[in-house]
Amino acid sequence: MPNAQISPISSVAIIGAGVVGVASACTLNQKGYEVTVFDPYFPGEGGSSKANAGHIGASDIFPLSTPGIQWKALKMLLDSDAPLKVPLKDFWPQIPWFWRFLQTSHGSRFQKATDAISFLGKNSLKDTKALLESYGLGGMVDYGGCAFIYDTKKSFNSSKKSWNERTKRGFSSESLNEESIAKITPTINNTFKHAFLSHEWGKVTEPVDIVKNLSNEAQKGGVVFYKNHVERISESLKSVLIEAENGSFQYDAVIIAAGIDSISFAKSLGDFLPMTAERGYNLTLPSPNIQIEIPIVFADRGIVATSLRSGLRIGGWAEYANPMRPANQAYFDSIARISQELFPGLDVEGANYWMASRPSMPDSLPVISRSQKSDRVFYNCGHGHYGLTHAATSAKLVCDLLTNNQNLSVSSLFSINRFL
Ligand SMILES: Cc1cc2nc3c(=O)[nH]c(=O)nc-3n(C[C@H](O)[C@H](O)[C@H](O)COP(=O)(O)OP(=O)(O)OC[C@H]3O[C@@H](n4cnc5c(N)ncnc54)[C@H](O)[C@@H]3O)c2cc1C
């Protein structure tokens, strides 16, 4: 067991230059640490941070595993247009993960997960703003809210309980009628009549631009980026050895922020990290021929539409599958067809297809934690659906762990030992 009483840390390696690794690099650099980031790709290009939906979804405070999820999931698995997919060949190896996932859906585990996500959500808008503004990048986020649109009055009504719970926790919203929906998007199919506008929600100009701009600023502050794949890490009494494809390097500590690939590092260190790949699919349409003012979540479809620098990004879905398998083209085709039903007149010509693995934990909470096995190894990974949203806050929390300034009741929420 690590004792956390190690000599002071001044040099830190970060494995992974996705949004979580880069936000951590910026925060540590601003605190005076010597930081080196390893990634075989340019910042933001290698994983799920590249072309996600770009939402800062602060008010989405519930774990994915909600009461009754088992019945909802079964129904979705039987509907080819539903956003949940589990290929049979990938189901069996994930049974332990699904079991832990189901355990989150009720009782104190559900409450605990909701409290922890609310904590992240409460801080995420202000922390994201502060991080970006510290580099003059504040204009890269628009905090105009998000419309959650429901297919039917019945589903709108049954969602009210969750909106009331958000309100109780300080996340405000208002219901929208048909007219207000048309103002947000005049081109939407006019069968949609029920929606909520969530106020605590932002949208970035383009997800990959956020990572690139932050990494450029971090480099100006002295952070080193090595375009290098890390093969192995090992700990000695006074340092951590990073063995990368182009050489070996020593640091006082390492943060594993390698998205879905964090699993293999945890395995080699002997830490238990029950993470799975929840693959998401989307299309970016350069000339969509429709207009939307603020991000839209089609709550009953698992589809999100966002206007970004590169065009209209539309998609979502969750496929629990081996991250190494190629993307399933049939899913892109279904999303394109469904999107044209949602927005008659939508032009999908020239669409860019993208699939990536969300690094997902069974309780929808990231792991921001010291390793159970090594004093000098830290994790900042497992952000699932909301890595962009929670990156700035997670960066602060991992920095607190490194300096031994953590608030114990907060750090225990995200500890790697919560599944033991
Ligand atoms: C379709 C979709 C839509 C989404 N929409 C949103 C959204 O709107 N808002 C939101 O907040 N989140 C969203 N997400 C989730 C979000 O994208 C992820 O939670 C987030 O990108 C995770 O960031 P990360 O830095 O942990 O991982 P990644 O971005 O995956 O980065 C990990 C990095 O580690 C590197 N790496 C891996 N192995 C090694 C190694 N051995 N050596 C060196 N480097 C290595 C990889 O190359 C990669 O660059 C979405 C995800 C998907 C798939």
The ligand as a Tripos MOL2 file, in Angstrom:
@<TRIPOS>MOLECULE
LIG
   53    58     1     0     0
SMALL
NO_CHARGES

@<TRIPOS>ATOM
      1 C1        -19.4360   10.6480  -29.6750 C.3       1 LIG1
      2 C2        -18.9020   11.2840  -28.4050 C.ar      1 LIG1
      3 C3        -19.4360   12.4910  -27.9770 C.ar      1 LIG1
      4 C4        -18.9780   13.0720  -26.7920 C.ar      1 LIG1
      5 N1        -19.4500   14.3010  -26.4270 N.ar      1 LIG1
      6 C5        -18.9770   14.8990  -25.3100 C.ar      1 LIG1
      7 C6        -19.4330   16.2060  -24.9430 C.ar      1 LIG1
      8 O1        -20.2180   16.8210  -25.6460 O.2       1 LIG1
      9 N2        -18.9570   16.7450  -23.7920 N.ar      1 LIG1
     10 C7        -18.0630   16.0880  -22.9960 C.ar      1 LIG1
     11 O2        -17.7080   16.6220  -21.9510 O.2       1 LIG1
     12 N3        -17.5760   14.8770  -23.3470 N.ar      1 LIG1
     13 C8        -18.0240   14.2730  -24.4780 C.ar      1 LIG1
     14 N4        -17.5690   13.0340  -24.8310 N.ar      1 LIG1
     15 C9        -16.6530   12.3340  -23.9260 C.3       1 LIG1
     16 C10       -15.2450   12.8950  -24.0620 C.3       1 LIG1
     17 O3        -14.8890   12.9270  -25.4210 O.3       1 LIG1
     18 C11       -14.2520   12.0180  -23.2740 C.3       1 LIG1
     19 O4        -14.7050   11.8350  -21.9570 O.3       1 LIG1
     20 C12       -12.8970   12.7170  -23.2110 C.3       1 LIG1
     21 O5        -12.4560   13.0380  -24.5130 O.3       1 LIG1
     22 C13       -11.8670   11.8510  -22.5190 C.3       1 LIG1
     23 O6        -10.6580   12.5610  -22.5790 O.3       1 LIG1
     24 P1         -9.2780   11.9010  -22.1810 P.3       1 LIG1
     25 O7         -8.2530   12.9560  -22.3100 O.co2     1 LIG1
     26 O8         -9.4320   11.1830  -20.8970 O.co2     1 LIG1
     27 O9         -9.0600   10.7450  -23.2660 O.3       1 LIG1
     28 P2         -8.6630   10.8200  -24.8070 P.3       1 LIG1
     29 O10        -9.1700   12.0420  -25.4630 O.co2     1 LIG1
     30 O11        -9.0860    9.5150  -25.3970 O.co2     1 LIG1
     31 O12        -7.1020   10.9520  -24.7830 O.3       1 LIG1
     32 C14        -6.2530    9.8990  -24.3740 C.3       1 LIG1
     33 C15        -4.9230   10.1260  -25.0460 C.3       1 LIG1
     34 O13        -3.9980    9.1590  -24.5150 O.3       1 LIG1
     35 C16        -3.1370    8.8010  -25.5560 C.3       1 LIG1
     36 N5         -2.5070    7.5280  -25.2200 N.ar      1 LIG1
     37 C17        -3.1000    6.3080  -25.1200 C.ar      1 LIG1
     38 N6         -2.1760    5.3630  -24.8400 N.ar      1 LIG1
     39 C18        -0.9860    6.0030  -24.7560 C.ar      1 LIG1
     40 C19         0.3550    5.5550  -24.5210 C.ar      1 LIG1
     41 N7          0.6280    4.2640  -24.2860 N.pl3     1 LIG1
     42 N8          1.3540    6.4810  -24.5160 N.ar      1 LIG1
     43 C20         1.0780    7.7950  -24.7320 C.ar      1 LIG1
     44 N9         -0.1610    8.2600  -24.9760 N.ar      1 LIG1
     45 C21        -1.1700    7.3740  -24.9980 C.ar      1 LIG1
     46 C22        -4.0480    8.7020  -26.7740 C.3       1 LIG1
     47 O14        -3.3010    8.7900  -27.9800 O.3       1 LIG1
     48 C23        -4.9590    9.9000  -26.5560 C.3       1 LIG1
     49 O15        -4.4960   11.0380  -27.2160 O.3       1 LIG1
     50 C24       -17.9930   12.4260  -26.0210 C.ar      1 LIG1
     51 C25       -17.4280   11.2260  -26.4700 C.ar      1 LIG1
     52 C26       -17.8670   10.6580  -27.6560 C.ar      1 LIG1
     53 C27       -17.2310    9.3890  -28.1350 C.3       1 LIG1
@<TRIPOS>BOND
     1     1     2 1
     2     2     3 ar
     3     2    52 ar
     4     3     4 ar
     5     4     5 ar
     6     4    50 ar
     7     5     6 ar
     8     6     7 ar
     9     6    13 1
    10     7     8 2
    11     7     9 ar
    12     9    10 ar
    13    10    11 2
    14    10    12 ar
    15    12    13 ar
    16    13    14 ar
    17    14    15 1
    18    14    50 ar
    19    15    16 1
    20    16    17 1
    21    16    18 1
    22    18    19 1
    23    18    20 1
    24    20    21 1
    25    20    22 1
    26    22    23 1
    27    23    24 1
    28    24    25 2
    29    24    26 1
    30    24    27 1
    31    27    28 1
    32    28    29 2
    33    28    30 1
    34    28    31 1
    35    31    32 1
    36    32    33 1
    37    33    34 1
    38    33    48 1
    39    34    35 1
    40    35    36 1
    41    35    46 1
    42    36    37 ar
    43    36    45 ar
    44    37    38 ar
    45    38    39 ar
    46    39    40 ar
    47    39    45 ar
    48    40    41 1
    49    40    42 ar
    50    42    43 ar
    51    43    44 ar
    52    44    45 ar
    53    46    47 1
    54    46    48 1
    55    48    49 1
    56    50    51 ar
    57    51    52 ar
    58    52    53 1
@<TRIPOS>SUBSTRUCTURE
     1 LIG1         1 GROUP 0 **** ****
